[in-house]
Amino acid sequence: MNTFNLEAAVEAILFSMGEAIPVKDLAKVIEVEEKEIESAIKALSAKYENEDRGIRIVKLENSYQLCTKNEYFDILSKMVNMPKKHTLTDSLMETLAIVAYKQPVTRQEIEAIRGVSCVHAINKLVEYKLVAEVGRLDAIGRPILFGTTEDFLRSFGVTSMDELPIISPDKIEDFKKEAMEEINIKVET
């Protein structure tokens, strides 16, 4: 296997694996002697130092790992701790609205209102920390009760649930009528 750059091959493996790789494994995969791997790693390490790069190669017993340099720790921690912006799809927004207005509410109650499975939507909302488990319903199976979180309030710019817009009874009736028409049930007027 001489049709490649040995340093590049070692670099590619260390980068893609993200963990310490034993010299013997590198030599076996690349099909060269261990001393050639050691030589390539020395050359790579020198290049990383001479070119003032943000990465380095660390030796851990008889293994090597590609790592970031210590002086970039503060920058990396800022990146990792940056708030993540989540995209809320229509189904997530519908599910979140039901939780916000009906809390505490079970998954089964949400599904009865939406008419579809909400497992994925609830899991995403919990992952985004907009919804959390707030208890268990005292019923058969003890289903989980969900409610909104402080992150929900922050995300929507309200300080309490009392600040959520109130839906007028007329609008609620219109929504019910539309829903019934969608499933072809006659509504008495």
Disulfide bonds with the S-S distance in Angstrom:
none
